[in-house]
């Protein structure tokens, strides 16, 4: 994978790209918090050169710009469409983990013609999470509500970025041996000016995100593209039928829990994920993606 910077509406987005020809099918890999596009290193390598792989740092993350504002998922989805336009990608398989899956969900609703298939990793729809009223959701996602507070999370984490982020990496993993070697690079990325604030702004956009999702849900709008929902059997969605939850938001859903895996599927179970993706794309017979 090589690094490249793409400009979308005056913002610079860092992307990792492979060397596949423009005419082959494209795959867009969207990371979550507290990570960046480097979390896809093994998956991207496993996809080879028969697929055109693009792994961007989302708005506010990694080496991408960190503006004040624009962290609602509708705007972040438009960022991804802008990256696709800049790279001449008409449509693609979209794979999202954690926060990236929320961007991918909005992308599939707002720009269905750009999405061949949608894969969501260890995540339930935002609308479902904030309307189920379950105690376990509140307990497992306490950080979400904390990150939504104005100024407080920046104050609490100032000078303590590493111990704060390490808490989540350690709490959310089963195969810590596979994630530990890369935590330092994630910490350094979030120690850059504006990075922690941008990450919290991602969560602060929840009110807008839930409002947008609620409008779609009430209107009966669902995802047209085939959906693959995977979650770690020992991840944040443990003991929950996540595929069943997604069936209320999409027309064609399949998926399962991945055994011996925590939240960080791209790093804890990359080979299982690769096999699932190839099977999914083969079964759905997804349209080929044409680059310009």
N, C-alpha and C positions, 0 to 999 in steps of 0.2 A: 504494500500500500504506500502510495506517495501522498504528500500533503499538497493541498491547493487551497487558494482563497477565492471565494465567489462573492461578488457584490450583489445584494438584493436591496433595492430601495435605500441606498446609501450605506447600508450596514454590511460589514465584512463577515463572512462565515467561513470558518475553517472546515475543510472536508478532507477525509481520507478516501482515496480512490485507488482502484486496482488498474491493471493495464489491459483490460479486456477491450475488444473492439466496440465501437459505438453501436453497431447494429444488433448486438446480442441482447437478450432480456436483461432488464435492470432490477436491482434490489436496493432499496433504501433502508439503512439500519439506523434507528433512532434510539439513543441511549436514555438513561434515566438519571436520577439524583441518588447519591452524590458522585457521579461519574462524568465521563465524556466519551467521545467516539473511540478512544483506545480500548474500551471494554470489549469491542468486537474483534480484536486482533486475531484470535483463533478461528472464530466463525468466518471472518472475511477470507482468511487463508484457505479454509476448507471449501469455500464456494468456488475457488479456482478462477479461471479466466473464461469459462463458458458463460458466466454471468457478469454483467457490469455492476460492480459493487460501489456504492456511495455511502459513506458513513460521516455525516456532518456533526459538528459540535452545535447543539441547539443554541438559540439566542441566549446569551448570558453565560454560557458554559465554555470550558476549555479555552481555545484560542479565538473563539468568535467574539464579536463585539458585545458589550454589556450595557445596552441603553437603559435609561430609566423609563419603564413602561413597555407595553406591548407583550406581556407575558400570558395573556389569555390564550387559550389553545387555538382559537380561531386565527389570531394573528400569527402564532407560531406555526400553524399549519400552512398559512400563506407563505411564510418564510421557506418552508420545504418546497412548495410549489415553485417559488422563485428560483430556488437552487436547481430544481429539475429543469426549468425553462433555460437557465443559464448554461446547463450542461447538455441541452438538446434532448432531454428525456421526455417522451410523450406520456408514458405511464410506467408503473413499476410495481413489483411486489414490495409491500411496506411491512417492515418488521419493527415493532416497538417494544421496548422494555421499560417498565415503571413509568416515569413521566413521559418518556418518548411514546409509550403506548397511548397515552391520553392525547398527545398531539396527533398520532396516527388515527385515532378514532375520529377526531374532528375533521381530519383530512378526508377520511372515507365518506363522511357525511356531506361535507361542503364541496368536494371535488371528486365525486365518484368515478368520473371518466379517467382520472389519473391513477386509480388504484386497481391493479389486477387481482391481488389478494391482500388480505390483512392478517398479520400474525401479532398477537398480543401476549406478552410474557409477564406472568405473576402479577396480574392486575385485573380488577373488576372495573366496570364503567364508573366514572366519577358520580354520575347521577345515582347509581345503585348504592354506592357507598354512603352517600349523604341522605338517603331516604329509607335505609333499612332499620335504623335505630338500634342496632345491636351493640351490646356492651363490649363484645370482643373487638368490634371495629374501632370503637373509641380507645380501647386499651392498646391495641396494636398500632394505631396510627396517631398516637398522642402528638408526635412531632409535627404532623400536618397542621393541627390547630395552633401549635406554638409558632410555627413558621409564618402563619397568617397574621400574627400580631405586628403592629407597626413599631419599628425600631428595636423592640425588645430582643429578638433573636440575635441581631447584630451586636447588641450590648453584651449579651450573655456569652457569645462565642468569640468576642474580640480577644486576640492573644491565645485562644484555646481552640483553634481550628482543628488541629490534629486530634486531640483527645475527643472532641465532639464528633468528628466524622468517624473515627475508629470505633466509637460506641455502636454506630449503626452497622458498620461493616462486620463487626464481631457478632452483633445480635442477630443479624439477618442472614448469616451464612451457616451452612452445614460443612461444606468443604472449604474450610478456612485456608488450608494449605494452598489452594489454587488461587485464592484472591489476595492473600497477604503480600505476595511479592509486588503487587501493583498498587497497593494502598498509598504508598509514599508519593507516587506520581499524581494520584488524585488529590491528595492533600496539598501538594505544591500548586496545583492548578487553582484550588480554592483559596489559596493564600494570596493570589494576585488581586490587585485593587478592583473592587467592585464585584468580585466573584461570589462571595457569600451573600451579599445583598441581592444580586441577581437570582441566585438560587432560591432565596426566600420570596422574592417577587413572583417566582414561578408558582409558589403555593398561595401567595396573596391574591392571585387572579382567580381563586376558586369560586368566589361569588359570581363572577362573570361566566365561568365555565359551567357551573351548575345551572345558572339561568338559561344559557344557550342550550344545554342538554335537555332541560325541562321543556323548553319550547318544542324541540324536536320530538321528545318522547310523547308529549301530549298530542302532537300532530300525527303521531304514528310513523314518523320517519325512522327508517332502519337502514342498516348497512347492506348494500346490494352485493358487494364483493364477498367471495367465500372467506370465512374467518377461521383461523386456527388459534385456539386459546390453550396455552400451556402454563403450568404453574408448578412450583417446587412443592413436593410433598411435605417438606419441612420449611417452606417459605412463609411469606406473610399471608398467603391464602390457604394455608394448611387446613385440611378437614372441611373444605368448601368446594362445591362443584362449580368452579368458575365458568366452565363451558356452559353449564345450565343457566348461569346468570346472564351470560352474553347472548343467549338465545332470545332474550326479551328485547335485544337491541340490534339484532342482525338476522338475516333470513336463512343463512347457511352456515352453521357453526359445528365444528368438531374440536376435540381436544382431550387432554388428560393431564393428570398429575405426573410429574417426573420424580421417580423414586430417588432417594439419597441425594436430594438437592434442596438448597435453600432458595433465597430470593434472587440471587445473582446468576440466573440461568446461563447467560452467554459465557461466563467464566467457570461456573461450577459444573456445567454439563454441556460443553460445546459440541461434543460429538453426537450426543443424543439429539440436541437441537438441530444439528445439520441433517441428521437422518429424518427427523420429523418434517423439516422444511422440504426436503427433496420428495418425500412421500406425498406431502400435501400438494405441492406444485404439480406432481405427476398425476395425482388423482383428479385434481380440479381441471386439468388440461388448460391452464391459463393461457391467454393470448400472448403471443410474442410481443416484445417491446422493441419499438423501432427508434433508434437514435437518429438525429439529423446530422 
